[in-house]
Amino acid sequence: MKWKRALALALAALLTLSPAALAAGEAPWYAEAEAFIYREGLMNGVAEGFAPQTPATRGAVFQALWNLEGQPYPTRPFFFSDVTADAWYANAAAWAKEMGLAAGDENRAFRGGDAVTRAELAAIFARYLLQKGFPQVSLPAGTVFSDLDQVPDWAYGDMTLCAAYGIITGHDGRLMPNATATQAELAAMLMALSRLTPPERPAAERYIEGLLKANYLGQFEPEYLQLSGLSESAARRAYEKRLRQAADYFLLIYNVEYPTDEMRTALADVYAQVYEHLEFRVVSSAEAEDGFWSVELSISPLDIIRITDASLSQTMEPFYAKYPLSVQLAMTDREYRVMDKEWAELLIALFRSKLPNVGSLSPQCVLLQPELGGDGKWTLSQEALDALDARVIQYFPEES
C-alpha cells in the first residue's frame, strides 16, 4: 500500500496547479492536495481526471482509494448490477465490495456516477480506517463544530471519527455534512489519510482475519500461513474440506438419502461461489490476564437458503406430481434411488440458479477465542469453527 508522508514543496504545488489558479496568480487552498494526488497518481483512471470544483462521485472515491492501495486486483466476480466490465471504475467497485467498503443498494446497484455528500464521504473513509486497524477515537476536548446537529444520525460516528483523525477539518468551524463533496475535498482527505500510520494489529486479529479468508474465500495469505503453521497445500485442503462439509449439510437438510460424489462436487462448487460474497470485519481484540485472547468479529450472514426455499415449491411442483406419496410407497429400492437422484439434481440446479441473488443480512457480532500454542502457532477449536459455520450462512429463519 502507498502509505507515504506527503512532502509537497511550494514549487511542486505551483507546477501542478490548475489553469484557473495560475491565471488568478495565486495558489488555491487545495494546491498541496492537488500536487499530492498528481504525484501519487490517485486520480488515474477517473473519467474526468482531477476537476477540483466538480462533485466527487462514488466511482471517483473508490477509484482513488483503490489507487492508494496499489490497485490490488479483485479476487471476487462482479457483484453490482449496474457495473459492466468496461466501466472505468469496474475493478475499484469489485475491490470495494470485496473489502466491505461498498455493499450496493437494495437492487445491488453501485451507482458510480452519483455524487457523494461530505457525510457519505466520511462514512466511506471511516470504514476504510477501521479496516486498517485504526482504533475508535473521540474528538479532542474543546473541539467545536457549529453544525454537529445537522450530521445525520447514521453518519455521526463516522464524521466525528474522521474529524478526530484530521481527515475532515471543516470550513469555518462547520462540518457541512449535507453539502456535496468536491474533488478538491476528496484530494485533501486522501492526503490527510496518507499521513496516518496504521497501527500494528495484534497477531490474534491477523490470524482470525487470515483464517476466514482461507476457510471461506480460498485466499491463503503468507502471514496467515506463518501464524497458523500451515503449508499452503494444507490450508487449501482445509478449505476444500469445508466446502465438502457444507455440501453434505445441504444434502442432509434437504433429505437427499443417496448422495453421490458428483453431487458433492457440484454443491461444493456452488458453495465456493456463495462464500465469495461473504462480508466480515475484525472489530477488536483483547488479551485476558491469563493470556488468552478474545477477538470480536462482525459478520454479515449470507442469505441464499431463504431465497432458495422461496422457490422450492414451485420448482418441485412437477416432481411432486410425478412422485405422489402413493407412488413412492409402492417403489422398489432401485426406483426410489432414481427418484432420489432426480430430487437432488433439481435441488442443486435451483440452488445454483440463485447465485446472482445472494444477499447479506444485518451484521452480527461473533466472539472468537483463538489459542496460541507453545510452538508459537495459532489455532481455533473445532467447536468454534463449527459455530462460525453456522453464522456464515443463515439456514433457518431466526426466531421472532
Phi, psi and omega in degrees: 000148185272059178278095181237142177280127182291129178235047184293131176262159181301323181295317179298321180295317181295324182290342184244015179290153177290156178305322181297319181293321179295321181295327181282346177079015179216154181277130177289167184298336184263014186302314181295319179294322178297316178300320181296311185290332174290317182296321182271353179069031186283340177259010176298134180091345177289132190308311185267003185067198180272116177232096193307320184268358178284139178303138175284129179261164177301321178299316181295321181297309183286330175296318180295317178294322177297319176297318179299326180283354182091019178055054177295135183286127181295142183263349183258156178291165178298135184250323190285138185288339184248017179247117178265162184299335183265006177293141184295339180251019186301310181294322179295320179294317179296320178296318180297320176295315181299324182274354181078020180269338180219125183254342184086166180272193184296342178257016183059033179266137180277324179059054184297337181271357181285136174288151180248147173276169178295328177292317178295321178296319178297321180297319179295313181293325179296316178299320180297315179300313182295324178292334178277000176091008177291135181285159173292129178229158179256163176298140177303148179303137179090352178288128183230130170238129188288344184243028177302329181290349179267354179286127178303147182306318184293341184250000187300310180296324180292317181291319180291326176296312180296324178292321180296326179273000178079013179281325172247124182252345180083170178235115179052044178077015179237141177276334180050056187297329186262004176281148177291130180285142177260166177294330176297319178292322176299316180298318179297320179293322178296320179295316178297320179298319183294339182276352179274144178256117181299136178290156176288123182275144178302148181300328180298319179294315182294326177294313181298316179298316178295324179298314180295319178297321181287313187286332185243334182252352181068030179252118187248084184286142181306320181297319178296317180299322179291316181293325183269344182075016181266148168279163179297324180293323178292320178294323178293322178295321178295321178297313181294326176296321180294322177296319179293322178296320178297319179298316180297322180294319177301313181296326180291311185289338177260014169060045171272114190271337182231065182292148178246166178298326179296320177297314181298319180295317180297317180291322178299323177295319178295315180297323178301322179284327177294313183297337179300340181268002184294131177245125180210161179207132173283120186271310183196174176209160179209144178255127179281169181298332180277003177092355179277148183252147170237132181240124179269129183238136172256124184225137179258106182304141180280134184250092176226331180294317178300319180295319178295314181299326182297334181257001188296310184299314182294318181296321185270002182305313177298326179295314180297324179292325181284326184235068175294167183303322181298322179291318181298320182293336181265003185284149168282169179299319181296317179295322180295322179294322177297316179297318181299320179295318179297318177301313182295318182295321177295319179298312182296319178297319178296314180302315181295324182294341182269002180304318180294346184256009181302130178233177179237139176272178182300142181301144177239150179270129178235132179251121181244149181233084177291154182244137177261115182281171179296340178273004179083010181254147183264145176219164173229133185300155178297324178299317179292322178296318179295320178295324178294318176306319182292342180264341185289318177237132177275110181270330183230144180301142177290144178290137180284000000 
